[in-house]
Amino acid sequence: MSANARLPKSVKPKEYILKVQVYYPNSATTLPSDKLFKFDGNLTVEIECISSTKNITMNVEEIDIIASSLKLIEKDTKKTIEFSNPPFEIENVAQMVTFYPTSELEPNKRYFLSMSYTGKLADDLQGFYRANYTVENDNRWILVTQFEPTDARRALPCFDEPEFKSVFTLTVIHPVNTTALSNMPAVYTKIIR
């Protein structure tokens, strides 16, 4: 497959529920070295099946999906659908992941696909990246997203093509002495100790 490959149209996203925890140097936390400049994600995508399919293909790049975390649930019946072995394959050149449920997805039904994953905060101004700056000799970090035109796949497994519009619910877990901003107002803020 080429890097210009398009996603199949057999399913489409309706909503993403994403929780992401970030790890970077700051005065409020001490990090283990294996977590430095990384992030953990927990994702649930509500998908609608348009035509019968035996797999679900999404975009992904430089993300490590935790196979044991995968869950697929049919929305109305709450039935859990198992995955084949292996449960998914990643095609690096095409920047896609294909999940293999053991049952065929049926048209006009909705499903919840859930997974945990890890990623690295990039330093190349694409996807979810980091940049540093200095204030009065104090080195500081800012974490930023740049998803256009096709870089959301560097922050989460997703349907990263313009025709796949969807709603997002986002939770960001970050150090207490930092601020998380979005293009929408926060619904709530909670301090976790």
N, C-alpha and C positions, 0 to 999 in steps of 0.2 A: 504494500500500500504506500501511496505517496503522502507527503505532508499536506497535500491539498485535498485529501479524501474527505467526503461529507458524511455526516451521520445519517443512519437510516431514519425513515419517517414513521416507523412502526409504533413508537412511543413518543410522548412529549411531556416535558415537565409542567407541573401546575404550581408547585411551591417547593422552595428549599428552606429547610430549617437547619441552620448552621451554628455550631458553637466552636469557637476557635480560641486556643490559649497560646499566647506568645511568650517567647523566652529570649531576652536580650539584656545586655549589661545596664544596670540602673542601681541607684543607691538604696532601693527598698528591698532588694532580694539578692540572695547568693545562689548562683546557678551551678548545677553540675556541668562539667565541660561538655558532656555528650548532648546537652540541651541547648547550648549557646547558639543563638541565631537560628532557632528552629521554631516550628509551631505544630501543635496537635489540633486536629479537627475531628469533630463528630458531626456527621451529616445525615439528614433524612430528606429524601426527595420524594414528593408525591408525584407519581407519573400516571398518565392516562394512556391506556393502550388503544391505538388507532386501528391497527390490523394485527392479526395473530402473529406471534413471534416466539421463538425459542431462546432469544437472548436480548440483552439490553446493552446498547453501546453508547458510551459517553466519551467526552474529551478528557484527557488528563496528560499532564507533563510534569516530570520531576516530583511526583507525589508517590509516597509508599502507602498503599492500601493494606490494612491489616485484615487478612483473609478470615481469621476467626471471628471478626466483628460483624461480618456480613449478615443481613437479615432482609428478607423479602416477605411482605405481608399483604394479602389481598384486603383492600380497605373495607368492603362491606361485610365480608364473612369473618374477618380477622384470622383467616387461615394462613399459617406459615408455610412458605414454599422453600424447600431445601435447594441447595446449590450442588452442581456436579463437582467432580474432582478432576482437575482443578476448578475452583469456583469462578475464576476469571483469567483472562490473558491480556497483557498489555502489548500494544504495537507501538513501539517508541517512535518510529519514523512518521506514522500517521497521527501520533499523539492521541491515541484512543485506548480505552479499556472496554472489553466485552465481558459481561457477566453471563454465566450459564446456569439459569434455574433448571431444576429437574422437570418442571411442568411448563407447558406453553402458556403464555399470557394471552388473555382473551380480549377481543375488541370491546370497547365501551365499559371496561372495568378500570378501576384505579388501584394502584399498588403503592406501598411505602417501601422504598429501598433505603436501607440504613447501613452506615459503615463508619469506622474510625480510620484515621490516616495521619501521617506525619509529612511534613515538608520542611524545606530549608528556606529561610528568608534570603531572597536573591540579592545580589549587589549590582544588577544590570538594568535597573529601571523597568523591569517587566514583571507582571503578576503581582505577587506579594513580596515587597522588597524593603531593604533597609538603607538608610543614608545617615551619615553623621555630620554634626556641626559643632561649633565651639561657641560657648558663651562665657566670657571672662575667664579664659583658660580652662573651662570645664567642658570636656568632651561629652556630647549628648547624642542620643539616637532618636530617629523618627522612623516609624514603620508606615509604609504607604502601599496602596494598591493602584495598579495601572492595568486595567482589564481589556482595554481596546487595543487592537481590533480583536485579537483572539488569545488573550493572556489570562483570562479567568481560570483556565485549566491548570495554571501554575499554582493556584491557591486552593482549589477544590475540584474534585471530579464533577463535571457538569456538562450540560448541553450548550457548548460554547459557540453557537452560531446565531446570527441576528434574528432568525425567524423563531427561535425558541424563547419567547418572552415568558417571564415568570415572576412570582412574588417571592421575596426573601424575608425570613425572620432571622436576625443575626444576634448572637451573643458573643461578646469579646471578653475574655478573661485576661487582664493585664495587671502589671504592678500597681499598687495602691497610689504611688506618687506620680502616676502618669494619667493621661486623658485619652479616651477613645472617642473619635468623631466619626460621623457618618453623614450621608447626604439626606438623611431623615432624622427627626428628633428622637432622642432616646425615650423608650417607653418607661423604663425604670433603671436605676443604678443600685447595686448592692455591694457592700464590702464583704469579701470572703477572707477569713483569717485562717 
